[in-house]
Amino acid sequence: MHTLDVDTLQRLHDQALLAPPAHWPDGPLWAAIARNHACNCQLWDEEDRARRTDVGAAAIAASKRLIDQANQQRNDAVEAIDEAILLAGLPVGAQARLHSETAGAMIDRLSILALKVYHMCEQTARTDVDPGHVARCHDKLLRLKLQRSDLAGCLQRLLAELAAGRAYFKVYRQFKMYNDPTLNPYLSGQRGGAVAGAP
């Protein structure tokens, strides 16, 4: 975990959105972080596509399925980040507090904020819209940058507390039941097309 520097993390999140994209450091932790960010980038694009009104229902359904798959991979990557951090053998002091949000979840949120900052910045550079749009987007950009800075500071403090044994977290499994054919009643055959309880 000593290689996880929050400033480097944010820089790589930003560089991954450019061409050529970022070169991620080696190791299972950074590989999981890179996978998580790639999933968020894919989700961003698919969420936009899923809201198109110039295509048929089949295209929207295809986008929704891609969103579902990418979201599962995103959650798997968050868990892999947490596992890689915990595998570093961090000390846990007798008075250590349990942190409710994992480091992986915070890194995932920073990834999404990097995307929001990038795309909101694009809006501030548009010349095909009225000045009011640009001004509103500029205000939103400032707020997003502040939120990102605040979250980065919180992650930095958590990492320091983890290293010192003053805090710890657990890997919380998402158990996305709708993606599991054995748990989703519509996929396992327990329930047909009708909504349960409907006539």
Buried (B, 14 or more C-beta within 10 A) or exposed (E): BEEBEBEEBBEBBBBBBEEEBBEBBEEEBBBBBBBBBBBBBBBBBBBEBBEEEEEEEEEBEBBBEBBBBBBBBBBBBBBBBBBBBBEEEBEEEEEBEEBEEBBBBBBBBBBBBBBBBBBBBEBBEEEEEEEEEBEBBBEBBEEBBEBBEEBBEBBBEBBEBBBEBBBBBEBBEEEBEEBEEEEBEEEEEEEEEEEEEEE
